[in-house]
Amino acid sequence: MYYRRICFYISTIIYFSGFIGTWDVLTKLSFCMKGSCQVAASLAKPNLIVTQDEEINSVKAESTFKTHKIKFKLNEEFDEKTPDGRKVKVGNSFFLRDGKLIQERRWDGKITTMEREIKNGKLEKCILGKDVATRIYEKEA
């Protein structure tokens, strides 16, 4: 059991390490959201800063409009306040599946899933829920 946990921990660190760095937004596709805060947020071009300190990971979205940072451990549930002020439960926290970093937000019987994946050296973030949005980022040199 102990050996299995160590192997899982090491493979998780290796898998997650590809996401670490500062990512500049290149494009946004199909951003279909309503509401003044969400419209303003859709106009923002946030950079993503992904870091890891042992088991604690963080993702910071930084723009001129707003900065939002979350810290988490992979596969552990936590509470989050979203950039638009909603209090959500992040089930299973972030987890890795098929090379994608998955985040599920749950609130008031609703669910939004964010998938982050590295394709051809670019980070693609897909937000799946009532509306669908995709952002593509390029890693800073």
Secondary structure, DSSP 4 states (H G I P E B T S, - for coil): -HHHHHHHHHHHHHHHHTT-EEEEEEEEE-----SHHHHHHHH---EEEEEEETTEEEEEEE-SS-EEEEEE-TT--EEEE-TTS-EEEEEEEEEEETTEEEEEEEETTEEEEEEEEEETTEEEEEEESSSEEEEEEEE--
